[in-house]
Amino acid sequence: MDVLVFILVLSVLVVVHEWGHFITARLLGVRVEKFSVGFGPKLFSRKRGDTEYMVCAIPLGGYVKMAGDERAACKGDKDEFFSHPVGHRALIVLMGPMVNMVFAYICFYFIFLLGYPTLAAKIGKVLEDHPAAAAGLLPGDRVTRIDDKAIVNWEDLHKYVSTSGGQTLHFTIVRDGQEIAKEIAPKIRSVENIFGQKESVRLVGIQPAEEIVFFKYGPGQSFVKAYEHLTDLCVLMFKALYHVVTGAMPAQDALGGPLRIFDVVKQAASLGWAYLVITTAIISANLAIFNLFPVPVLDGGHLMLLAVEKVRGRPLSLKVEEHLTRAGLTLLLCLVVFVIYSDIDHLGWIDKLKNFWPK
Protein backbone atom coordinates (compact mmCIF):
# COMPACT_ATOMS: atom_id res chain seq x y z
CA MET A 1 0.00 0.00 0.00
CA ASP A 2 2.86 2.39 0.83
CA VAL A 3 4.41 1.72 -2.58
CA LEU A 4 1.09 2.30 -4.33
CA VAL A 5 0.54 5.60 -2.51
CA PHE A 6 4.09 6.68 -3.40
CA ILE A 7 3.57 5.81 -7.08
CA LEU A 8 0.20 7.61 -7.06
CA VAL A 9 1.72 10.80 -5.59
CA LEU A 10 4.62 10.78 -8.08
CA SER A 11 2.28 10.04 -10.99
CA VAL A 12 0.00 12.94 -10.06
CA LEU A 13 2.98 15.32 -9.88
CA VAL A 14 4.35 14.06 -13.21
CA VAL A 15 0.97 14.46 -14.91
CA VAL A 16 0.63 17.98 -13.48
CA HIS A 17 4.12 18.98 -14.65
CA GLU A 18 3.84 17.51 -18.12
CA TRP A 19 0.29 18.84 -18.54
CA GLY A 20 1.75 22.33 -18.11
CA HIS A 21 4.03 21.74 -21.12
CA PHE A 22 1.31 19.89 -23.03
CA ILE A 23 -1.56 22.37 -22.72
CA THR A 24 0.68 25.38 -23.43
CA ALA A 25 2.09 23.71 -26.54
CA ARG A 26 -1.40 22.85 -27.77
CA LEU A 27 -2.70 26.38 -27.14
CA LEU A 28 0.24 27.86 -29.06
CA GLY A 29 -0.28 25.50 -32.01
CA VAL A 30 2.55 23.04 -31.40
CA ARG A 31 1.66 19.41 -32.17
CA VAL A 32 2.24 17.01 -29.27
CA GLU A 33 3.14 13.51 -30.41
CA LYS A 34 3.54 11.73 -27.05
CA PHE A 35 2.49 12.30 -23.45
CA SER A 36 4.20 9.75 -21.22
CA VAL A 37 3.87 9.06 -17.50
CA GLY A 38 7.01 7.14 -16.57
CA PHE A 39 10.06 6.02 -18.52
CA GLY A 40 11.26 2.75 -19.98
CA PRO A 41 9.12 -0.01 -21.51
CA LYS A 42 5.59 1.00 -22.48
CA LEU A 43 2.92 -0.73 -20.40
CA PHE A 44 -0.08 0.55 -22.34
CA SER A 45 -1.06 3.51 -24.49
CA ARG A 46 -3.97 5.15 -26.25
CA LYS A 47 -3.95 7.42 -29.30
CA ARG A 48 -6.27 10.40 -29.29
CA GLY A 49 -5.93 12.90 -32.09
CA ASP A 50 -2.26 13.60 -32.80
CA THR A 51 -1.11 12.49 -29.33
CA GLU A 52 -0.25 9.06 -27.99
CA TYR A 53 -0.87 8.89 -24.23
CA MET A 54 1.39 6.32 -22.56
CA VAL A 55 2.09 4.76 -19.18
CA CYS A 56 5.60 3.31 -18.87
CA ALA A 57 7.20 0.92 -16.42
CA ILE A 58 9.45 3.28 -14.42
CA PRO A 59 7.21 5.80 -12.60
CA LEU A 60 9.99 8.24 -11.68
CA GLY A 61 9.17 10.96 -14.17
CA GLY A 62 7.62 11.49 -17.56
CA TYR A 63 7.90 13.52 -20.72
CA VAL A 64 6.05 15.29 -23.53
CA LYS A 65 7.34 14.71 -27.07
CA MET A 66 6.51 17.57 -29.41
CA ALA A 67 6.84 17.67 -33.17
CA GLY A 68 10.12 19.22 -34.21
CA ASP A 69 11.49 19.55 -30.65
CA GLU A 70 14.93 18.49 -31.90
CA ARG A 71 16.45 21.32 -33.90
CA ALA A 72 18.28 19.03 -36.34
CA ALA A 73 15.04 17.18 -37.16
CA CYS A 74 12.77 20.23 -37.45
CA LYS A 75 11.40 20.56 -40.99
CA GLY A 76 10.05 24.07 -40.54
CA ASP A 77 6.35 23.12 -40.38
CA LYS A 78 4.24 25.64 -38.46
CA ASP A 79 3.15 23.07 -35.86
CA GLU A 80 6.73 22.15 -34.91
CA PHE A 81 8.36 23.36 -31.69
CA PHE A 82 11.45 24.95 -33.23
CA SER A 83 9.35 26.71 -35.88
CA HIS A 84 7.86 28.90 -33.16
CA PRO A 85 9.45 32.12 -31.83
CA VAL A 86 11.64 32.12 -28.72
CA GLY A 87 8.86 33.56 -26.56
CA HIS A 88 6.50 30.70 -27.40
CA ARG A 89 9.15 28.05 -26.76
CA ALA A 90 10.15 29.66 -23.46
CA LEU A 91 6.53 29.76 -22.31
CA ILE A 92 6.04 26.06 -23.15
CA VAL A 93 9.16 25.16 -21.15
CA LEU A 94 8.31 27.45 -18.23
CA MET A 95 4.73 26.27 -17.76
CA GLY A 96 5.76 22.82 -16.51
CA PRO A 97 7.34 24.14 -13.28
CA MET A 98 4.76 26.93 -13.01
CA VAL A 99 1.83 24.49 -13.06
CA ASN A 100 3.60 22.46 -10.36
CA MET A 101 3.72 25.63 -8.26
CA VAL A 102 0.05 26.40 -8.97
CA PHE A 103 -0.86 22.83 -8.01
CA ALA A 104 1.01 23.24 -4.69
CA TYR A 105 -0.97 26.43 -4.05
CA ILE A 106 -4.28 24.69 -4.83
CA CYS A 107 -3.40 21.86 -2.43
CA PHE A 108 -2.66 24.35 0.37
CA TYR A 109 -5.84 26.29 -0.43
CA PHE A 110 -8.08 23.26 -0.01
CA ILE A 111 -6.23 22.16 3.13
CA PHE A 112 -6.89 25.53 4.79
CA LEU A 113 -10.47 25.42 3.51
CA LEU A 114 -11.20 21.86 4.74
CA GLY A 115 -9.03 21.78 7.85
CA TYR A 116 -5.31 22.50 8.40
CA PRO A 117 -3.72 20.13 10.97
CA THR A 118 -1.43 21.70 13.55
CA LEU A 119 -0.33 21.27 17.16
CA ALA A 120 -2.65 22.72 19.80
CA ALA A 121 -1.33 25.48 22.07
CA LYS A 122 -1.28 22.98 24.93
CA ILE A 123 1.78 22.42 27.10
CA GLY A 124 3.05 18.84 27.16
CA LYS A 125 6.24 19.35 29.15
CA VAL A 126 7.74 22.11 31.29
CA LEU A 127 11.54 22.10 31.36
CA GLU A 128 13.27 22.41 34.69
CA ASP A 129 15.42 25.47 35.44
CA HIS A 130 13.56 27.50 32.84
CA PRO A 131 11.32 30.60 33.21
CA ALA A 132 8.08 28.67 32.62
CA ALA A 133 8.79 26.30 35.52
CA ALA A 134 9.65 29.22 37.80
CA ALA A 135 6.36 30.92 36.83
CA GLY A 136 4.37 27.80 37.75
CA LEU A 137 3.24 26.60 34.31
CA LEU A 138 2.23 22.92 34.26
CA PRO A 139 1.74 20.19 31.66
CA GLY A 140 -1.84 20.33 30.41
CA ASP A 141 -2.09 24.12 30.58
CA ARG A 142 -3.57 25.62 27.42
CA VAL A 143 -2.18 29.00 26.31
CA THR A 144 -4.89 31.28 24.93
CA ARG A 145 -3.11 34.65 24.85
CA ILE A 146 0.36 36.19 25.19
CA ASP A 147 0.27 39.94 25.85
CA ASP A 148 -2.35 41.23 23.37
CA LYS A 149 -1.82 38.37 20.88
CA ALA A 150 -4.48 35.65 20.68
CA ILE A 151 -2.83 32.22 20.50
CA VAL A 152 -4.73 29.57 18.53
CA ASN A 153 -1.99 26.96 17.97
CA TRP A 154 1.58 26.09 18.90
CA GLU A 155 2.97 27.78 15.80
CA ASP A 156 1.51 31.12 17.00
CA LEU A 157 2.98 30.57 20.46
CA HIS A 158 6.45 29.68 19.22
CA LYS A 159 6.60 32.54 16.73
CA TYR A 160 5.44 35.16 19.24
CA VAL A 161 7.82 34.07 22.02
CA SER A 162 10.87 33.74 19.75
CA THR A 163 10.34 37.16 18.13
CA SER A 164 9.09 39.10 21.15
CA GLY A 165 11.06 42.10 22.34
CA GLY A 166 9.68 42.79 25.79
CA GLN A 167 11.44 41.85 29.02
CA THR A 168 8.32 40.12 30.34
CA LEU A 169 5.57 38.19 28.56
CA HIS A 170 2.04 38.09 29.98
CA PHE A 171 0.68 34.57 29.46
CA THR A 172 -3.03 33.80 29.75
CA ILE A 173 -3.62 30.08 30.29
CA VAL A 174 -6.60 27.85 30.94
CA ARG A 175 -6.19 25.22 33.68
CA ASP A 176 -9.08 23.02 34.84
CA GLY A 177 -11.52 25.39 33.16
CA GLN A 178 -10.17 28.46 34.92
CA GLU A 179 -8.30 31.34 33.28
CA ILE A 180 -4.98 32.18 34.95
CA ALA A 181 -2.48 34.98 34.24
CA LYS A 182 1.28 34.39 34.44
CA GLU A 183 4.23 36.69 33.86
CA ILE A 184 7.32 35.08 32.34
CA ALA A 185 10.69 36.61 31.50
CA PRO A 186 12.15 34.63 28.53
CA LYS A 187 15.77 33.48 28.46
CA ILE A 188 17.97 34.17 25.45
CA ARG A 189 19.78 31.04 24.31
CA SER A 190 22.00 30.16 21.39
CA VAL A 191 20.50 27.23 19.47
CA GLU A 192 21.17 25.51 16.16
CA ASN A 193 18.57 26.19 13.45
CA ILE A 194 17.52 23.80 10.68
CA PHE A 195 20.44 25.02 8.54
CA GLY A 196 22.97 24.04 11.22
CA GLN A 197 23.74 27.66 12.15
CA LYS A 198 23.81 29.14 15.64
CA GLU A 199 21.25 31.84 16.37
CA SER A 200 19.96 33.59 19.48
CA VAL A 201 16.32 32.89 20.35
CA ARG A 202 14.04 33.66 23.26
CA LEU A 203 12.83 30.63 25.20
CA VAL A 204 10.48 30.06 28.13
CA GLY A 205 11.07 26.30 28.45
CA ILE A 206 7.89 24.55 27.34
CA GLN A 207 7.20 21.78 24.83
CA PRO A 208 3.91 21.00 23.06
CA ALA A 209 1.51 18.22 23.91
CA GLU A 210 0.80 15.65 21.20
CA GLU A 211 -2.62 17.08 20.43
CA ILE A 212 -3.56 17.84 16.84
CA VAL A 213 -6.25 20.40 16.04
CA PHE A 214 -7.75 21.24 12.64
CA PHE A 215 -8.35 24.87 11.73
CA LYS A 216 -10.78 25.73 8.95
CA TYR A 217 -10.77 29.09 7.20
CA GLY A 218 -13.19 30.77 4.83
CA PRO A 219 -12.53 31.00 1.06
CA GLY A 220 -10.94 34.45 1.33
CA GLN A 221 -8.74 33.61 4.31
CA SER A 222 -7.74 30.30 2.71
CA PHE A 223 -6.65 32.22 -0.40
CA VAL A 224 -4.31 34.40 1.70
CA LYS A 225 -3.14 31.58 3.99
CA ALA A 226 -2.23 29.35 1.04
CA TYR A 227 -0.22 32.17 -0.54
CA GLU A 228 1.62 32.89 2.73
CA HIS A 229 2.33 29.20 3.31
CA LEU A 230 3.65 28.65 -0.21
CA THR A 231 5.75 31.83 -0.03
CA ASP A 232 7.29 30.77 3.30
CA LEU A 233 8.02 27.33 1.85
CA CYS A 234 9.76 28.78 -1.22
CA VAL A 235 11.82 31.17 0.90
CA LEU A 236 12.86 28.27 3.11
CA MET A 237 13.93 26.21 0.07
CA PHE A 238 15.96 29.07 -1.40
CA LYS A 239 17.62 29.64 1.98
CA ALA A 240 18.55 25.97 2.12
CA LEU A 241 20.03 26.15 -1.40
CA TYR A 242 21.99 29.27 -0.46
CA HIS A 243 23.42 27.58 2.63
CA VAL A 244 24.37 24.51 0.57
CA VAL A 245 26.12 26.62 -2.07
CA THR A 246 28.01 28.63 0.57
CA GLY A 247 28.98 25.45 2.43
CA ALA A 248 27.10 26.37 5.62
CA MET A 249 24.81 23.34 5.29
CA PRO A 250 25.76 19.82 4.12
CA ALA A 251 24.19 18.98 0.76
CA GLN A 252 23.00 15.59 2.02
CA ASP A 253 20.83 17.38 4.61
CA ALA A 254 19.13 19.56 2.00
CA LEU A 255 18.75 17.18 -0.95
CA GLY A 256 16.53 14.13 -0.90
CA GLY A 257 16.03 11.45 -3.54
CA PRO A 258 13.32 8.88 -4.24
CA LEU A 259 14.04 6.76 -1.16
CA ARG A 260 13.73 9.68 1.23
CA ILE A 261 10.65 10.96 -0.60
CA PHE A 262 9.12 7.48 -0.28
CA ASP A 263 9.82 7.53 3.47
CA VAL A 264 8.26 10.99 3.85
CA VAL A 265 5.17 10.05 1.80
CA LYS A 266 4.76 6.82 3.80
CA GLN A 267 4.85 8.71 7.11
CA ALA A 268 2.45 11.38 5.81
CA ALA A 269 -0.01 8.75 4.58
CA SER A 270 0.05 7.03 7.97
CA LEU A 271 -0.97 10.32 9.65
CA GLY A 272 -3.96 10.95 7.41
CA TRP A 273 -5.11 12.44 4.12
CA ALA A 274 -4.46 16.05 5.18
CA TYR A 275 -0.77 15.34 5.83
CA LEU A 276 -0.51 13.48 2.53
CA VAL A 277 -1.95 16.44 0.61
CA ILE A 278 0.42 18.85 2.40
CA THR A 279 3.39 16.60 1.62
CA THR A 280 2.31 16.34 -2.03
CA ALA A 281 2.15 20.15 -2.21
CA ILE A 282 5.63 20.49 -0.70
CA ILE A 283 7.10 17.96 -3.17
CA SER A 284 5.36 19.73 -6.06
CA ALA A 285 6.88 23.09 -5.07
CA ASN A 286 10.30 21.46 -4.69
CA LEU A 287 9.93 19.86 -8.11
CA ALA A 288 9.10 23.24 -9.65
CA ILE A 289 12.16 24.92 -8.17
CA PHE A 290 14.47 22.00 -8.98
CA ASN A 291 13.36 21.99 -12.62
CA LEU A 292 14.24 25.68 -12.90
CA PHE A 293 17.93 25.06 -12.13
CA PRO A 294 19.96 26.38 -15.11
CA VAL A 295 21.25 22.91 -16.03
CA PRO A 296 20.83 21.62 -19.60
CA VAL A 297 18.27 18.74 -19.77
CA LEU A 298 16.23 20.48 -17.03
CA ASP A 299 13.61 23.12 -17.87
CA GLY A 300 15.84 25.82 -16.40
CA GLY A 301 18.64 24.76 -18.74
CA HIS A 302 16.36 25.03 -21.76
CA LEU A 303 15.27 28.49 -20.59
CA MET A 304 18.92 29.50 -20.26
CA LEU A 305 19.64 28.42 -23.85
CA LEU A 306 16.54 30.26 -25.06
CA ALA A 307 17.70 33.40 -23.24
CA VAL A 308 21.08 33.13 -24.97
CA GLU A 309 19.30 32.72 -28.31
CA LYS A 310 17.17 35.81 -27.62
CA VAL A 311 20.21 37.93 -26.74
CA ARG A 312 22.35 36.70 -29.65
CA GLY A 313 19.52 36.77 -32.17
CA ARG A 314 20.31 33.17 -33.12
CA PRO A 315 20.75 29.88 -31.22
CA LEU A 316 24.06 28.35 -30.28
CA SER A 317 25.50 25.85 -32.73
CA LEU A 318 24.18 22.30 -32.56
CA LYS A 319 27.62 21.05 -31.55
CA VAL A 320 27.84 23.46 -28.60
CA GLU A 321 24.30 22.57 -27.48
CA GLU A 322 25.15 18.86 -27.68
CA HIS A 323 28.22 19.37 -25.47
CA LEU A 324 26.19 21.38 -22.98
CA THR A 325 23.46 18.74 -22.93
CA ARG A 326 25.98 15.95 -22.30
CA ALA A 327 27.58 17.98 -19.51
CA GLY A 328 24.17 18.65 -17.97
CA LEU A 329 23.18 15.00 -18.22
CA THR A 330 26.46 13.94 -16.60
CA LEU A 331 25.94 16.44 -13.78
CA LEU A 332 22.35 15.24 -13.29
CA LEU A 333 23.44 11.57 -13.17
CA CYS A 334 26.11 12.44 -10.59
CA LEU A 335 23.46 14.24 -8.56
CA VAL A 336 21.15 11.19 -8.77
CA VAL A 337 23.93 8.91 -7.50
CA PHE A 338 24.72 11.37 -4.69
CA VAL A 339 21.12 11.75 -3.49
CA ILE A 340 20.49 7.99 -3.61
CA TYR A 341 23.64 7.40 -1.53
CA SER A 342 22.54 10.18 0.86
CA ASP A 343 19.08 8.59 1.11
CA ILE A 344 20.57 5.21 1.97
CA ASP A 345 22.84 6.80 4.57
CA HIS A 346 20.01 8.94 5.99
CA LEU A 347 17.77 5.90 6.41
CA GLY A 348 20.55 4.05 8.25
CA TRP A 349 20.89 1.28 5.68
CA ILE A 350 24.66 1.71 5.34
CA ASP A 351 25.21 1.16 9.06
CA LYS A 352 22.94 -1.88 8.93
CA LEU A 353 24.97 -3.32 6.06
CA LYS A 354 28.21 -2.69 7.97
CA ASN A 355 26.82 -4.47 11.02
CA PHE A 356 25.50 -7.33 8.89
CA TRP A 357 28.75 -7.82 6.99
CA PRO A 358 31.11 -10.19 8.90
CA LYS A 359 34.32 -8.59 10.11
C-alpha positions as MATLAB code, in Angstrom:
seq = 'MDVLVFILVLSVLVVVHEWGHFITARLLGVRVEKFSVGFGPKLFSRKRGDTEYMVCAIPLGGYVKMAGDERAACKGDKDEFFSHPVGHRALIVLMGPMVNMVFAYICFYFIFLLGYPTLAAKIGKVLEDHPAAAAGLLPGDRVTRIDDKAIVNWEDLHKYVSTSGGQTLHFTIVRDGQEIAKEIAPKIRSVENIFGQKESVRLVGIQPAEEIVFFKYGPGQSFVKAYEHLTDLCVLMFKALYHVVTGAMPAQDALGGPLRIFDVVKQAASLGWAYLVITTAIISANLAIFNLFPVPVLDGGHLMLLAVEKVRGRPLSLKVEEHLTRAGLTLLLCLVVFVIYSDIDHLGWIDKLKNFWPK';
ca = [
       0.000    0.000    0.000;
       2.857    2.391    0.831;
       4.411    1.724   -2.576;
       1.087    2.296   -4.328;
       0.541    5.602   -2.506;
       4.093    6.679   -3.399;
       3.566    5.807   -7.082;
       0.205    7.612   -7.056;
       1.723   10.798   -5.593;
       4.620   10.782   -8.083;
       2.280   10.042  -10.994;
       0.000   12.943  -10.065;
       2.980   15.316   -9.884;
       4.349   14.064  -13.211;
       0.968   14.457  -14.915;
       0.630   17.985  -13.476;
       4.116   18.983  -14.649;
       3.837   17.509  -18.124;
       0.294   18.836  -18.535;
       1.752   22.334  -18.111;
       4.032   21.741  -21.116;
       1.306   19.891  -23.027;
      -1.557   22.369  -22.718;
       0.677   25.380  -23.432;
       2.093   23.712  -26.542;
      -1.401   22.846  -27.766;
      -2.702   26.376  -27.135;
       0.237   27.856  -29.060;
      -0.281   25.505  -32.008;
       2.547   23.035  -31.399;
       1.663   19.413  -32.168;
       2.242   17.010  -29.267;
       3.143   13.510  -30.410;
       3.539   11.731  -27.049;
       2.485   12.299  -23.448;
       4.200    9.753  -21.223;
       3.868    9.058  -17.502;
       7.005    7.143  -16.570;
      10.060    6.019  -18.524;
      11.257    2.752  -19.982;
       9.120   -0.013  -21.507;
       5.594    1.002  -22.478;
       2.915   -0.731  -20.397;
      -0.080    0.547  -22.335;
      -1.055    3.506  -24.491;
      -3.967    5.148  -26.255;
      -3.947    7.415  -29.295;
      -6.268   10.404  -29.293;
      -5.932   12.902  -32.092;
      -2.264   13.600  -32.804;
      -1.112   12.494  -29.333;
      -0.251    9.058  -27.985;
      -0.865    8.892  -24.235;
       1.394    6.315  -22.557;
       2.089    4.761  -19.179;
       5.600    3.312  -18.871;
       7.204    0.919  -16.421;
       9.447    3.277  -14.425;
       7.214    5.802  -12.602;
       9.993    8.242  -11.681;
       9.175   10.964  -14.169;
       7.615   11.489  -17.564;
       7.895   13.524  -20.723;
       6.051   15.295  -23.529;
       7.340   14.706  -27.068;
       6.508   17.566  -29.407;
       6.840   17.666  -33.166;
      10.120   19.224  -34.209;
      11.492   19.553  -30.653;
      14.929   18.493  -31.902;
      16.451   21.324  -33.899;
      18.276   19.034  -36.338;
      15.036   17.175  -37.156;
      12.771   20.227  -37.447;
      11.397   20.559  -40.991;
      10.048   24.071  -40.536;
       6.346   23.125  -40.379;
       4.242   25.645  -38.462;
       3.148   23.069  -35.858;
       6.728   22.147  -34.909;
       8.359   23.355  -31.694;
      11.453   24.946  -33.230;
       9.348   26.706  -35.883;
       7.859   28.897  -33.163;
       9.452   32.117  -31.828;
      11.644   32.120  -28.720;
       8.864   33.560  -26.560;
       6.499   30.704  -27.402;
       9.146   28.055  -26.759;
      10.151   29.658  -23.457;
       6.526   29.758  -22.311;
       6.042   26.061  -23.155;
       9.157   25.158  -21.148;
       8.313   27.455  -18.234;
       4.733   26.268  -17.762;
       5.761   22.820  -16.515;
       7.337   24.143  -13.283;
       4.760   26.926  -13.013;
       1.829   24.494  -13.065;
       3.604   22.464  -10.362;
       3.715   25.631   -8.264;
       0.053   26.403   -8.969;
      -0.855   22.828   -8.012;
       1.005   23.243   -4.691;
      -0.968   26.430   -4.053;
      -4.282   24.691   -4.831;
      -3.401   21.864   -2.427;
      -2.660   24.354    0.367;
      -5.843   26.292   -0.427;
      -8.079   23.261   -0.006;
      -6.229   22.156    3.134;
      -6.890   25.527    4.786;
     -10.470   25.416    3.514;
     -11.204   21.865    4.737;
      -9.028   21.778    7.846;
      -5.313   22.500    8.404;
      -3.716   20.125   10.967;
      -1.434   21.697   13.545;
      -0.332   21.272   17.161;
      -2.649   22.721   19.796;
      -1.335   25.484   22.072;
      -1.276   22.976   24.929;
       1.784   22.419   27.104;
       3.048   18.842   27.159;
       6.242   19.346   29.153;
       7.736   22.114   31.287;
      11.543   22.099   31.361;
      13.273   22.406   34.694;
      15.418   25.467   35.440;
      13.560   27.504   32.835;
      11.322   30.597   33.213;
       8.076   28.668   32.616;
       8.792   26.302   35.518;
       9.647   29.220   37.799;
       6.362   30.921   36.829;
       4.366   27.805   37.746;
       3.239   26.596   34.306;
       2.226   22.918   34.259;
       1.740   20.189   31.661;
      -1.836   20.330   30.410;
      -2.091   24.123   30.577;
      -3.572   25.621   27.423;
      -2.179   28.998   26.312;
      -4.889   31.279   24.926;
      -3.108   34.648   24.854;
       0.358   36.188   25.193;
       0.267   39.940   25.846;
      -2.354   41.231   23.372;
      -1.820   38.374   20.880;
      -4.483   35.645   20.680;
      -2.828   32.219   20.501;
      -4.726   29.571   18.530;
      -1.994   26.957   17.965;
       1.578   26.094   18.904;
       2.969   27.776   15.803;
       1.509   31.117   16.999;
       2.975   30.567   20.464;
       6.450   29.677   19.223;
       6.598   32.543   16.731;
       5.437   35.161   19.237;
       7.823   34.071   22.018;
      10.873   33.742   19.746;
      10.338   37.159   18.127;
       9.089   39.104   21.146;
      11.063   42.102   22.342;
       9.681   42.787   25.795;
      11.435   41.854   29.019;
       8.317   40.118   30.341;
       5.570   38.189   28.557;
       2.042   38.092   29.977;
       0.677   34.566   29.458;
      -3.029   33.800   29.751;
      -3.615   30.082   30.293;
      -6.604   27.852   30.938;
      -6.188   25.222   33.680;
      -9.083   23.022   34.844;
     -11.518   25.391   33.163;
     -10.171   28.465   34.924;
      -8.299   31.343   33.285;
      -4.975   32.177   34.953;
      -2.484   34.983   34.244;
       1.276   34.387   34.439;
       4.232   36.695   33.862;
       7.321   35.078   32.340;
      10.688   36.614   31.498;
      12.153   34.626   28.532;
      15.772   33.482   28.456;
      17.974   34.175   25.453;
      19.778   31.044   24.309;
      22.005   30.162   21.388;
      20.503   27.232   19.475;
      21.169   25.512   16.164;
      18.575   26.187   13.453;
      17.518   23.797   10.675;
      20.438   25.016    8.545;
      22.969   24.044   11.218;
      23.740   27.658   12.148;
      23.812   29.138   15.637;
      21.254   31.839   16.370;
      19.963   33.586   19.475;
      16.320   32.886   20.350;
      14.040   33.664   23.264;
      12.827   30.627   25.202;
      10.482   30.059   28.135;
      11.071   26.301   28.453;
       7.888   24.550   27.337;
       7.204   21.783   24.831;
       3.907   21.003   23.056;
       1.514   18.224   23.908;
       0.803   15.647   21.200;
      -2.620   17.080   20.434;
      -3.560   17.845   16.839;
      -6.252   20.397   16.039;
      -7.746   21.237   12.639;
      -8.346   24.867   11.728;
     -10.781   25.729    8.948;
     -10.774   29.089    7.198;
     -13.191   30.766    4.825;
     -12.530   30.997    1.059;
     -10.941   34.452    1.331;
      -8.737   33.613    4.314;
      -7.737   30.303    2.710;
      -6.652   32.223   -0.403;
      -4.308   34.400    1.701;
      -3.141   31.576    3.989;
      -2.227   29.346    1.044;
      -0.216   32.174   -0.536;
       1.615   32.887    2.733;
       2.326   29.198    3.313;
       3.654   28.652   -0.207;
       5.754   31.830   -0.028;
       7.286   30.768    3.301;
       8.021   27.333    1.849;
       9.762   28.780   -1.224;
      11.816   31.174    0.905;
      12.864   28.265    3.110;
      13.927   26.208    0.070;
      15.960   29.070   -1.401;
      17.623   29.639    1.983;
      18.546   25.968    2.118;
      20.026   26.148   -1.395;
      21.987   29.266   -0.462;
      23.422   27.580    2.631;
      24.368   24.507    0.573;
      26.123   26.623   -2.074;
      28.009   28.629    0.571;
      28.977   25.447    2.432;
      27.102   26.369    5.616;
      24.810   23.342    5.285;
      25.761   19.822    4.122;
      24.191   18.984    0.756;
      22.998   15.592    2.015;
      20.827   17.377    4.607;
      19.127   19.562    2.000;
      18.752   17.181   -0.952;
      16.527   14.130   -0.903;
      16.028   11.452   -3.537;
      13.319    8.882   -4.244;
      14.040    6.757   -1.157;
      13.728    9.679    1.232;
      10.646   10.957   -0.597;
       9.120    7.479   -0.278;
       9.816    7.530    3.469;
       8.255   10.990    3.854;
       5.175   10.049    1.801;
       4.760    6.824    3.803;
       4.854    8.715    7.111;
       2.448   11.375    5.812;
      -0.012    8.752    4.576;
       0.051    7.026    7.973;
      -0.971   10.315    9.653;
      -3.963   10.951    7.411;
      -5.114   12.437    4.123;
      -4.456   16.045    5.179;
      -0.770   15.343    5.832;
      -0.509   13.475    2.531;
      -1.954   16.437    0.612;
       0.416   18.848    2.397;
       3.389   16.598    1.619;
       2.311   16.343   -2.031;
       2.148   20.147   -2.212;
       5.634   20.489   -0.705;
       7.098   17.963   -3.169;
       5.356   19.731   -6.059;
       6.875   23.094   -5.074;
      10.298   21.460   -4.690;
       9.929   19.860   -8.109;
       9.099   23.242   -9.654;
      12.161   24.924   -8.173;
      14.475   22.001   -8.985;
      13.360   21.992  -12.617;
      14.238   25.683  -12.904;
      17.927   25.064  -12.125;
      19.962   26.376  -15.114;
      21.252   22.913  -16.027;
      20.826   21.623  -19.602;
      18.267   18.742  -19.768;
      16.228   20.484  -17.032;
      13.609   23.117  -17.868;
      15.835   25.821  -16.401;
      18.644   24.758  -18.735;
      16.362   25.032  -21.758;
      15.269   28.487  -20.595;
      18.923   29.500  -20.262;
      19.640   28.418  -23.852;
      16.543   30.262  -25.062;
      17.704   33.402  -23.236;
      21.084   33.132  -24.969;
      19.296   32.716  -28.309;
      17.171   35.806  -27.625;
      20.208   37.933  -26.737;
      22.350   36.698  -29.655;
      19.523   36.765  -32.172;
      20.308   33.165  -33.118;
      20.754   29.882  -31.222;
      24.056   28.347  -30.281;
      25.496   25.855  -32.733;
      24.177   22.305  -32.557;
      27.619   21.054  -31.551;
      27.837   23.463  -28.598;
      24.301   22.567  -27.481;
      25.153   18.862  -27.684;
      28.220   19.367  -25.473;
      26.194   21.384  -22.976;
      23.456   18.742  -22.932;
      25.976   15.954  -22.305;
      27.577   17.979  -19.514;
      24.173   18.655  -17.969;
      23.182   14.998  -18.221;
      26.461   13.939  -16.597;
      25.939   16.438  -13.781;
      22.355   15.236  -13.286;
      23.435   11.572  -13.170;
      26.114   12.435  -10.593;
      23.455   14.239   -8.557;
      21.151   11.195   -8.773;
      23.930    8.914   -7.497;
      24.719   11.371   -4.695;
      21.122   11.745   -3.486;
      20.489    7.985   -3.613;
      23.639    7.396   -1.528;
      22.542   10.178    0.857;
      19.081    8.591    1.113;
      20.575    5.205    1.966;
      22.835    6.802    4.570;
      20.007    8.945    5.986;
      17.768    5.904    6.407;
      20.550    4.055    8.247;
      20.893    1.283    5.678;
      24.664    1.712    5.338;
      25.206    1.162    9.064;
      22.935   -1.884    8.928;
      24.970   -3.322    6.062;
      28.206   -2.688    7.972;
      26.817   -4.470   11.015;
      25.496   -7.326    8.890;
      28.747   -7.823    6.993;
      31.107  -10.188    8.902;
      34.324   -8.594   10.112;
];
